[in-house]
Amino acid sequence: MKRTPLKRKTSLKRKGSLAPVSKKRARTNRQRAKFVQEELSNRQWCEAKIGGVCTRRAVEIHEPLPRSLGGSILDRANSVAICRACHRWVHDNVKEACQLGLLKLSGHV
């Protein structure tokens, strides 16, 4: 069997730049930014209350059920206004955070 090499008809040079995110993801990111701004204006204090004593201002929105497990970043029922220190604690202490209901992961629930 004779094998003829393929011949390229066009160059491989990119004619434009790649978009950093898809149009759909960009739209979701814009909705998320607006959602976070509204939630933080309505829920100003940390809701995690790690150890029952946190009295800091909330600066982030945390999703207990991550997108990888079906959670939505635009769902109020899946959001907790949280301070940076408590958010760090949640992700550093997964087992304890799951017990407190601050994380919902399949292997820890």
C-alpha positions, 0 to 999 in steps of 0.5 A, a space after each residue: 500500500 502506497 502512503 502519500 503524505 498529506 499536504 497542508 493547504 493553509 498555514 497553522 498560524 492563528 489569525 486572531 487571539 483566543 478568547 480567555 473564556 467562552 461567551 457563555 462563561 463570560 455571561 455567567 461570570 457577569 451574572 455572578 459578579 452582580 449576584 455577589 455584589 447584591 448578596 454582600 450588600 444584603 448579607 453583610 456579616 459572616 454567616 459561617 460563625 466558625 466556633 460560634 464567634 466570628 463577627 467579621 464582615 462578609 467579603 465573599 460568597 461561598 458555595 457549599 455544594 461546588 459546581 463539580 457536584 451540581 451546585 450553582 454559583 447563581 443560586 441563593 440557596 447554595 450561597 453563604 456570605 463569609 469572611 476570608 478567614 472563615 472561608 480559608 478555614 472551610 477549605 483547610 478543614 474539609 471534614 469539619 466543614 462538612 460536619 457543620 454543613 459548610 461543604 457538601 462533598 460526596 465522600 464526606 456527607 
